Amino acid sequence: MDLSNIKRWDSNILLSIVNEKLRLECDSIEELASMYEIDANSLADKLSGVGYQYDPLTNQFKSHEF
């Protein structure tokens, strides 16, 4: 799956795919970013825009309060 152009992805679909990859394939957001050649900060910014932030304790993006 090509995640290299995350700006074009629908945020909700991206969230679902990223959380699945974190759960099944990667132990951290850094590993995911390296594996799929994406910028971890850009990914976090995109998902933050729809109310999600990365939680390193659970290794997933979770909803946060605004």
HTML snippet that shows the backbone in 3Dmol.js (N, CA, C, O; Angstrom):
<script src="https://3Dmol.org/build/3Dmol-min.js"></script>
<div id="view" style="width:600px;height:400px;position:relative"></div>
<script>
const pdb = `
ATOM      1  N   MET A   1       0.838  -1.169   0.000  1.00  0.00           N
ATOM      2  CA  MET A   1       0.000   0.000   0.000  1.00  0.00           C
ATOM      3  C   MET A   1       0.884   1.234   0.000  1.00  0.00           C
ATOM      4  O   MET A   1       1.843   1.319   0.768  1.00  0.00           O
ATOM      5  N   ASP A   2       0.567   2.182  -0.853  1.00  0.00           N
ATOM      6  CA  ASP A   2       1.362   3.403  -0.983  1.00  0.00           C
ATOM      7  C   ASP A   2       0.806   4.494  -0.074  1.00  0.00           C
ATOM      8  O   ASP A   2      -0.222   5.105  -0.363  1.00  0.00           O
ATOM      9  N   LEU A   3       1.505   4.718   1.016  1.00  0.00           N
ATOM     10  CA  LEU A   3       1.120   5.781   1.937  1.00  0.00           C
ATOM     11  C   LEU A   3       1.986   7.027   1.756  1.00  0.00           C
ATOM     12  O   LEU A   3       1.904   7.960   2.555  1.00  0.00           O
ATOM     13  N   SER A   4       2.803   7.045   0.724  1.00  0.00           N
ATOM     14  CA  SER A   4       3.794   8.109   0.576  1.00  0.00           C
ATOM     15  C   SER A   4       3.179   9.497   0.407  1.00  0.00           C
ATOM     16  O   SER A   4       3.805  10.483   0.795  1.00  0.00           O
ATOM     17  N   ASN A   5       1.994   9.606  -0.150  1.00  0.00           N
ATOM     18  CA  ASN A   5       1.372  10.922  -0.337  1.00  0.00           C
ATOM     19  C   ASN A   5       0.173  11.045   0.595  1.00  0.00           C
ATOM     20  O   ASN A   5      -0.975  11.012   0.154  1.00  0.00           O
ATOM     21  N   ILE A   6       0.452  11.186   1.883  1.00  0.00           N
ATOM     22  CA  ILE A   6      -0.623  11.183   2.881  1.00  0.00           C
ATOM     23  C   ILE A   6      -1.535  12.397   2.779  1.00  0.00           C
ATOM     24  O   ILE A   6      -2.659  12.363   3.280  1.00  0.00           O
ATOM     25  N   LYS A   7      -1.078  13.460   2.145  1.00  0.00           N
ATOM     26  CA  LYS A   7      -1.911  14.656   2.015  1.00  0.00           C
ATOM     27  C   LYS A   7      -3.142  14.404   1.159  1.00  0.00           C
ATOM     28  O   LYS A   7      -4.156  15.082   1.323  1.00  0.00           O
ATOM     29  N   ARG A   8      -3.073  13.457   0.266  1.00  0.00           N
ATOM     30  CA  ARG A   8      -4.207  13.160  -0.624  1.00  0.00           C
ATOM     31  C   ARG A   8      -5.204  12.177  -0.028  1.00  0.00           C
ATOM     32  O   ARG A   8      -6.323  12.048  -0.524  1.00  0.00           O
ATOM     33  N   TRP A   9      -4.806  11.487   1.024  1.00  0.00           N
ATOM     34  CA  TRP A   9      -5.679  10.487   1.626  1.00  0.00           C
ATOM     35  C   TRP A   9      -6.796  11.150   2.424  1.00  0.00           C
ATOM     36  O   TRP A   9      -6.582  12.186   3.054  1.00  0.00           O
ATOM     37  N   ASP A  10      -7.972  10.564   2.400  1.00  0.00           N
ATOM     38  CA  ASP A  10      -9.048  10.970   3.291  1.00  0.00           C
ATOM     39  C   ASP A  10      -8.581  10.667   4.718  1.00  0.00           C
ATOM     40  O   ASP A  10      -8.090   9.572   4.989  1.00  0.00           O
ATOM     41  N   SER A  11      -8.731  11.617   5.617  1.00  0.00           N
ATOM     42  CA  SER A  11      -8.201  11.480   6.983  1.00  0.00           C
ATOM     43  C   SER A  11      -8.774  10.283   7.730  1.00  0.00           C
ATOM     44  O   SER A  11      -8.050   9.617   8.471  1.00  0.00           O
ATOM     45  N   ASN A  12     -10.055   9.999   7.549  1.00  0.00           N
ATOM     46  CA  ASN A  12     -10.667   8.886   8.272  1.00  0.00           C
ATOM     47  C   ASN A  12     -10.183   7.532   7.762  1.00  0.00           C
ATOM     48  O   ASN A  12      -9.982   6.605   8.547  1.00  0.00           O
ATOM     49  N   ILE A  13      -9.999   7.420   6.470  1.00  0.00           N
ATOM     50  CA  ILE A  13      -9.460   6.184   5.903  1.00  0.00           C
ATOM     51  C   ILE A  13      -8.000   6.024   6.323  1.00  0.00           C
ATOM     52  O   ILE A  13      -7.564   4.930   6.682  1.00  0.00           O
ATOM     53  N   LEU A  14      -7.255   7.118   6.273  1.00  0.00           N
ATOM     54  CA  LEU A  14      -5.853   7.096   6.688  1.00  0.00           C
ATOM     55  C   LEU A  14      -5.733   6.659   8.149  1.00  0.00           C
ATOM     56  O   LEU A  14      -4.876   5.840   8.481  1.00  0.00           O
ATOM     57  N   LEU A  15      -6.575   7.193   9.010  1.00  0.00           N
ATOM     58  CA  LEU A  15      -6.569   6.823  10.422  1.00  0.00           C
ATOM     59  C   LEU A  15      -6.762   5.321  10.593  1.00  0.00           C
ATOM     60  O   LEU A  15      -6.029   4.683  11.348  1.00  0.00           O
ATOM     61  N   SER A  16      -7.723   4.765   9.912  1.00  0.00           N
ATOM     62  CA  SER A  16      -8.007   3.337  10.008  1.00  0.00           C
ATOM     63  C   SER A  16      -6.820   2.495   9.539  1.00  0.00           C
ATOM     64  O   SER A  16      -6.440   1.531  10.202  1.00  0.00           O
ATOM     65  N   ILE A  17      -6.248   2.855   8.417  1.00  0.00           N
ATOM     66  CA  ILE A  17      -5.119   2.100   7.865  1.00  0.00           C
ATOM     67  C   ILE A  17      -3.898   2.215   8.767  1.00  0.00           C
ATOM     68  O   ILE A  17      -3.234   1.218   9.051  1.00  0.00           O
ATOM     69  N   VAL A  18      -3.603   3.428   9.216  1.00  0.00           N
ATOM     70  CA  VAL A  18      -2.424   3.655  10.056  1.00  0.00           C
ATOM     71  C   VAL A  18      -2.547   2.898  11.370  1.00  0.00           C
ATOM     72  O   VAL A  18      -1.590   2.253  11.798  1.00  0.00           O
ATOM     73  N   ASN A  19      -3.705   2.964  12.017  1.00  0.00           N
ATOM     74  CA  ASN A  19      -3.867   2.238  13.277  1.00  0.00           C
ATOM     75  C   ASN A  19      -3.759   0.726  13.076  1.00  0.00           C
ATOM     76  O   ASN A  19      -3.235   0.022  13.940  1.00  0.00           O
ATOM     77  N   GLU A  20      -4.247   0.230  11.955  1.00  0.00           N
ATOM     78  CA  GLU A  20      -4.095  -1.199  11.664  1.00  0.00           C
ATOM     79  C   GLU A  20      -2.625  -1.563  11.474  1.00  0.00           C
ATOM     80  O   GLU A  20      -2.160  -2.574  12.000  1.00  0.00           O
ATOM     81  N   LYS A  21      -1.897  -0.738  10.722  1.00  0.00           N
ATOM     82  CA  LYS A  21      -0.469  -0.994  10.510  1.00  0.00           C
ATOM     83  C   LYS A  21       0.300  -0.930  11.824  1.00  0.00           C
ATOM     84  O   LYS A  21       1.204  -1.735  12.052  1.00  0.00           O
ATOM     85  N   LEU A  22      -0.050   0.020  12.689  1.00  0.00           N
ATOM     86  CA  LEU A  22       0.612   0.122  13.993  1.00  0.00           C
ATOM     87  C   LEU A  22       0.310  -1.101  14.854  1.00  0.00           C
ATOM     88  O   LEU A  22       1.182  -1.585  15.576  1.00  0.00           O
ATOM     89  N   ARG A  23      -0.898  -1.590  14.781  1.00  0.00           N
ATOM     90  CA  ARG A  23      -1.297  -2.752  15.580  1.00  0.00           C
ATOM     91  C   ARG A  23      -0.646  -4.039  15.088  1.00  0.00           C
ATOM     92  O   ARG A  23      -0.234  -4.871  15.897  1.00  0.00           O
ATOM     93  N   LEU A  24      -0.549  -4.209  13.778  1.00  0.00           N
ATOM     94  CA  LEU A  24      -0.123  -5.495  13.220  1.00  0.00           C
ATOM     95  C   LEU A  24       1.336  -5.557  12.754  1.00  0.00           C
ATOM     96  O   LEU A  24       1.936  -6.632  12.749  1.00  0.00           O
ATOM     97  N   GLU A  25       1.906  -4.420  12.366  1.00  0.00           N
ATOM     98  CA  GLU A  25       3.218  -4.463  11.719  1.00  0.00           C
ATOM     99  C   GLU A  25       4.315  -3.650  12.392  1.00  0.00           C
ATOM    100  O   GLU A  25       5.488  -4.010  12.295  1.00  0.00           O
ATOM    101  N   CYS A  26       3.964  -2.568  13.068  1.00  0.00           N
ATOM    102  CA  CYS A  26       4.981  -1.624  13.539  1.00  0.00           C
ATOM    103  C   CYS A  26       4.868  -1.392  15.041  1.00  0.00           C
ATOM    104  O   CYS A  26       3.769  -1.331  15.592  1.00  0.00           O
ATOM    105  N   ASP A  27       6.007  -1.265  15.684  1.00  0.00           N
ATOM    106  CA  ASP A  27       6.038  -1.049  17.124  1.00  0.00           C
ATOM    107  C   ASP A  27       6.023   0.418  17.524  1.00  0.00           C
ATOM    108  O   ASP A  27       5.939   0.730  18.712  1.00  0.00           O
ATOM    109  N   SER A  28       6.102   1.324  16.555  1.00  0.00           N
ATOM    110  CA  SER A  28       6.093   2.755  16.857  1.00  0.00           C
ATOM    111  C   SER A  28       5.758   3.539  15.593  1.00  0.00           C
ATOM    112  O   SER A  28       5.793   3.011  14.482  1.00  0.00           O
ATOM    113  N   ILE A  29       5.435   4.808  15.795  1.00  0.00           N
ATOM    114  CA  ILE A  29       5.168   5.677  14.642  1.00  0.00           C
ATOM    115  C   ILE A  29       6.433   5.886  13.814  1.00  0.00           C
ATOM    116  O   ILE A  29       6.363   6.052  12.596  1.00  0.00           O
ATOM    117  N   GLU A  30       7.586   5.878  14.475  1.00  0.00           N
ATOM    118  CA  GLU A  30       8.852   6.032  13.771  1.00  0.00           C
ATOM    119  C   GLU A  30       9.113   4.837  12.850  1.00  0.00           C
ATOM    120  O   GLU A  30       9.575   5.002  11.721  1.00  0.00           O
ATOM    121  N   GLU A  31       8.814   3.642  13.342  1.00  0.00           N
ATOM    122  CA  GLU A  31       8.985   2.440  12.520  1.00  0.00           C
ATOM    123  C   GLU A  31       8.028   2.464  11.329  1.00  0.00           C
ATOM    124  O   GLU A  31       8.413   2.109  10.215  1.00  0.00           O
ATOM    125  N   LEU A  32       6.799   2.878  11.560  1.00  0.00           N
ATOM    126  CA  LEU A  32       5.818   2.991  10.479  1.00  0.00           C
ATOM    127  C   LEU A  32       6.300   3.998   9.438  1.00  0.00           C
ATOM    128  O   LEU A  32       6.241   3.733   8.237  1.00  0.00           O
ATOM    129  N   ALA A  33       6.778   5.151   9.901  1.00  0.00           N
ATOM    130  CA  ALA A  33       7.261   6.182   8.986  1.00  0.00           C
ATOM    131  C   ALA A  33       8.431   5.682   8.153  1.00  0.00           C
ATOM    132  O   ALA A  33       8.504   5.956   6.955  1.00  0.00           O
ATOM    133  N   SER A  34       9.332   4.961   8.772  1.00  0.00           N
ATOM    134  CA  SER A  34      10.478   4.408   8.061  1.00  0.00           C
ATOM    135  C   SER A  34      10.051   3.337   7.063  1.00  0.00           C
ATOM    136  O   SER A  34      10.506   3.328   5.919  1.00  0.00           O
ATOM    137  N   MET A  35       9.185   2.447   7.495  1.00  0.00           N
ATOM    138  CA  MET A  35       8.747   1.338   6.644  1.00  0.00           C
ATOM    139  C   MET A  35       8.010   1.829   5.398  1.00  0.00           C
ATOM    140  O   MET A  35       8.192   1.283   4.310  1.00  0.00           O
ATOM    141  N   TYR A  36       7.181   2.859   5.559  1.00  0.00           N
ATOM    142  CA  TYR A  36       6.372   3.349   4.443  1.00  0.00           C
ATOM    143  C   TYR A  36       6.892   4.643   3.837  1.00  0.00           C
ATOM    144  O   TYR A  36       6.229   5.258   3.002  1.00  0.00           O
ATOM    145  N   GLU A  37       8.091   5.055   4.265  1.00  0.00           N
ATOM    146  CA  GLU A  37       8.759   6.239   3.729  1.00  0.00           C
ATOM    147  C   GLU A  37       7.852   7.470   3.764  1.00  0.00           C
ATOM    148  O   GLU A  37       7.647   8.140   2.752  1.00  0.00           O
ATOM    149  N   ILE A  38       7.322   7.748   4.941  1.00  0.00           N
ATOM    150  CA  ILE A  38       6.494   8.924   5.153  1.00  0.00           C
ATOM    151  C   ILE A  38       7.074   9.732   6.300  1.00  0.00           C
ATOM    152  O   ILE A  38       7.877   9.227   7.084  1.00  0.00           O
ATOM    153  N   ASP A  39       6.668  10.971   6.394  1.00  0.00           N
ATOM    154  CA  ASP A  39       7.121  11.837   7.473  1.00  0.00           C
ATOM    155  C   ASP A  39       6.159  11.695   8.655  1.00  0.00           C
ATOM    156  O   ASP A  39       4.968  11.980   8.529  1.00  0.00           O
ATOM    157  N   ALA A  40       6.675  11.257   9.792  1.00  0.00           N
ATOM    158  CA  ALA A  40       5.841  11.024  10.980  1.00  0.00           C
ATOM    159  C   ALA A  40       5.156  12.307  11.442  1.00  0.00           C
ATOM    160  O   ALA A  40       4.010  12.264  11.889  1.00  0.00           O
ATOM    161  N   ASN A  41       5.833  13.436  11.341  1.00  0.00           N
ATOM    162  CA  ASN A  41       5.233  14.708  11.757  1.00  0.00           C
ATOM    163  C   ASN A  41       4.084  15.113  10.847  1.00  0.00           C
ATOM    164  O   ASN A  41       3.068  15.618  11.326  1.00  0.00           O
ATOM    165  N   SER A  42       4.227  14.901   9.545  1.00  0.00           N
ATOM    166  CA  SER A  42       3.147  15.214   8.608  1.00  0.00           C
ATOM    167  C   SER A  42       1.935  14.334   8.869  1.00  0.00           C
ATOM    168  O   SER A  42       0.795  14.796   8.814  1.00  0.00           O
ATOM    169  N   LEU A  43       2.190  13.068   9.154  1.00  0.00           N
ATOM    170  CA  LEU A  43       1.107  12.142   9.470  1.00  0.00           C
ATOM    171  C   LEU A  43       0.386  12.586  10.739  1.00  0.00           C
ATOM    172  O   LEU A  43      -0.843  12.644  10.771  1.00  0.00           O
ATOM    173  N   ALA A  44       1.144  12.896  11.774  1.00  0.00           N
ATOM    174  CA  ALA A  44       0.550  13.338  13.041  1.00  0.00           C
ATOM    175  C   ALA A  44      -0.230  14.638  12.850  1.00  0.00           C
ATOM    176  O   ALA A  44      -1.305  14.802  13.427  1.00  0.00           O
ATOM    177  N   ASP A  45       0.293  15.553  12.055  1.00  0.00           N
ATOM    178  CA  ASP A  45      -0.404  16.815  11.792  1.00  0.00           C
ATOM    179  C   ASP A  45      -1.717  16.590  11.059  1.00  0.00           C
ATOM    180  O   ASP A  45      -2.735  17.196  11.395  1.00  0.00           O
ATOM    181  N   LYS A  46      -1.693  15.723  10.064  1.00  0.00           N
ATOM    182  CA  LYS A  46      -2.913  15.435   9.291  1.00  0.00           C
ATOM    183  C   LYS A  46      -3.993  14.851  10.191  1.00  0.00           C
ATOM    184  O   LYS A  46      -5.150  15.268  10.131  1.00  0.00           O
ATOM    185  N   LEU A  47      -3.619  13.888  11.024  1.00  0.00           N
ATOM    186  CA  LEU A  47      -4.611  13.246  11.888  1.00  0.00           C
ATOM    187  C   LEU A  47      -5.012  14.142  13.059  1.00  0.00           C
ATOM    188  O   LEU A  47      -6.118  14.019  13.584  1.00  0.00           O
ATOM    189  N   SER A  48      -4.132  15.026  13.462  1.00  0.00           N
ATOM    190  CA  SER A  48      -4.476  15.997  14.501  1.00  0.00           C
ATOM    191  C   SER A  48      -5.572  16.936  14.005  1.00  0.00           C
ATOM    192  O   SER A  48      -6.408  17.397  14.782  1.00  0.00           O
ATOM    193  N   GLY A  49      -5.557  17.209  12.722  1.00  0.00           N
ATOM    194  CA  GLY A  49      -6.560  18.081  12.122  1.00  0.00           C
ATOM    195  C   GLY A  49      -7.973  17.542  12.208  1.00  0.00           C
ATOM    196  O   GLY A  49      -8.934  18.304  12.097  1.00  0.00           O
ATOM    197  N   VAL A  50      -8.115  16.249  12.402  1.00  0.00           N
ATOM    198  CA  VAL A  50      -9.446  15.645  12.558  1.00  0.00           C
ATOM    199  C   VAL A  50      -9.654  15.112  13.970  1.00  0.00           C
ATOM    200  O   VAL A  50     -10.553  14.308  14.216  1.00  0.00           O
ATOM    201  N   GLY A  51      -8.808  15.573  14.899  1.00  0.00           N
ATOM    202  CA  GLY A  51      -9.031  15.273  16.308  1.00  0.00           C
ATOM    203  C   GLY A  51      -8.342  14.051  16.871  1.00  0.00           C
ATOM    204  O   GLY A  51      -8.797  13.508  17.878  1.00  0.00           O
ATOM    205  N   TYR A  52      -7.252  13.594  16.256  1.00  0.00           N
ATOM    206  CA  TYR A  52      -6.550  12.408  16.748  1.00  0.00           C
ATOM    207  C   TYR A  52      -5.085  12.735  17.010  1.00  0.00           C
ATOM    208  O   TYR A  52      -4.472  13.517  16.284  1.00  0.00           O
ATOM    209  N   GLN A  53      -4.540  12.134  18.043  1.00  0.00           N
ATOM    210  CA  GLN A  53      -3.117  12.284  18.331  1.00  0.00           C
ATOM    211  C   GLN A  53      -2.524  10.922  18.651  1.00  0.00           C
ATOM    212  O   GLN A  53      -3.214  10.021  19.129  1.00  0.00           O
ATOM    213  N   TYR A  54      -1.233  10.791  18.379  1.00  0.00           N
ATOM    214  CA  TYR A  54      -0.544   9.525  18.600  1.00  0.00           C
ATOM    215  C   TYR A  54      -0.298   9.308  20.085  1.00  0.00           C
ATOM    216  O   TYR A  54       0.194  10.197  20.780  1.00  0.00           O
ATOM    217  N   ASP A  55      -0.643   8.129  20.560  1.00  0.00           N
ATOM    218  CA  ASP A  55      -0.393   7.730  21.948  1.00  0.00           C
ATOM    219  C   ASP A  55       0.664   6.632  21.933  1.00  0.00           C
ATOM    220  O   ASP A  55       0.372   5.502  21.540  1.00  0.00           O
ATOM    221  N   PRO A  56       1.888   6.947  22.354  1.00  0.00           N
ATOM    222  CA  PRO A  56       2.959   5.943  22.303  1.00  0.00           C
ATOM    223  C   PRO A  56       2.745   4.774  23.268  1.00  0.00           C
ATOM    224  O   PRO A  56       3.290   3.692  23.050  1.00  0.00           O
ATOM    225  N   LEU A  57       1.971   4.971  24.315  1.00  0.00           N
ATOM    226  CA  LEU A  57       1.728   3.875  25.263  1.00  0.00           C
ATOM    227  C   LEU A  57       0.890   2.765  24.650  1.00  0.00           C
ATOM    228  O   LEU A  57       1.115   1.585  24.919  1.00  0.00           O
ATOM    229  N   THR A  58      -0.075   3.146  23.826  1.00  0.00           N
ATOM    230  CA  THR A  58      -0.921   2.141  23.180  1.00  0.00           C
ATOM    231  C   THR A  58      -0.539   1.931  21.713  1.00  0.00           C
ATOM    232  O   THR A  58      -1.080   1.051  21.043  1.00  0.00           O
ATOM    233  N   ASN A  59       0.405   2.754  21.216  1.00  0.00           N
ATOM    234  CA  ASN A  59       0.864   2.675  19.834  1.00  0.00           C
ATOM    235  C   ASN A  59      -0.299   2.794  18.851  1.00  0.00           C
ATOM    236  O   ASN A  59      -0.449   1.983  17.937  1.00  0.00           O
ATOM    237  N   GLN A  60      -1.118   3.827  19.063  1.00  0.00           N
ATOM    238  CA  GLN A  60      -2.211   4.090  18.137  1.00  0.00           C
ATOM    239  C   GLN A  60      -2.608   5.554  18.201  1.00  0.00           C
ATOM    240  O   GLN A  60      -2.268   6.267  19.146  1.00  0.00           O
ATOM    241  N   PHE A  61      -3.328   5.987  17.184  1.00  0.00           N
ATOM    242  CA  PHE A  61      -3.885   7.327  17.200  1.00  0.00           C
ATOM    243  C   PHE A  61      -5.233   7.253  17.898  1.00  0.00           C
ATOM    244  O   PHE A  61      -6.070   6.409  17.581  1.00  0.00           O
ATOM    245  N   LYS A  62      -5.425   8.160  18.860  1.00  0.00           N
ATOM    246  CA  LYS A  62      -6.655   8.203  19.652  1.00  0.00           C
ATOM    247  C   LYS A  62      -7.262   9.592  19.570  1.00  0.00           C
ATOM    248  O   LYS A  62      -6.566  10.587  19.364  1.00  0.00           O
ATOM    249  N   SER A  63      -8.566   9.632  19.735  1.00  0.00           N
ATOM    250  CA  SER A  63      -9.290  10.896  19.751  1.00  0.00           C
ATOM    251  C   SER A  63      -8.842  11.728  20.945  1.00  0.00           C
ATOM    252  O   SER A  63      -8.605  11.202  22.032  1.00  0.00           O
ATOM    253  N   HIS A  64      -8.730  13.039  20.724  1.00  0.00           N
ATOM    254  CA  HIS A  64      -8.379  13.936  21.827  1.00  0.00           C
ATOM    255  C   HIS A  64      -9.375  15.090  21.865  1.00  0.00           C
ATOM    256  O   HIS A  64     -10.009  15.419  20.862  1.00  0.00           O
ATOM    257  N   GLU A  65      -9.495  15.687  23.027  1.00  0.00           N
ATOM    258  CA  GLU A  65     -10.393  16.818  23.226  1.00  0.00           C
ATOM    259  C   GLU A  65      -9.766  18.079  22.661  1.00  0.00           C
ATOM    260  O   GLU A  65      -8.557  18.280  22.768  1.00  0.00           O
ATOM    261  N   PHE A  66     -10.578  18.917  22.066  1.00  0.00           N
ATOM    262  CA  PHE A  66     -10.093  20.214  21.567  1.00  0.00           C
ATOM    263  C   PHE A  66     -10.182  21.243  22.654  1.00  0.00           C
ATOM    264  O   PHE A  66      -9.823  22.401  22.439  1.00  0.00           O
TER     265      PHE A  66
END
`;
const viewer = $3Dmol.createViewer("view");
viewer.addModel(pdb, "pdb");
viewer.setStyle({}, {cartoon: {color: "spectrum"}});
viewer.zoomTo();
viewer.render();
</script>
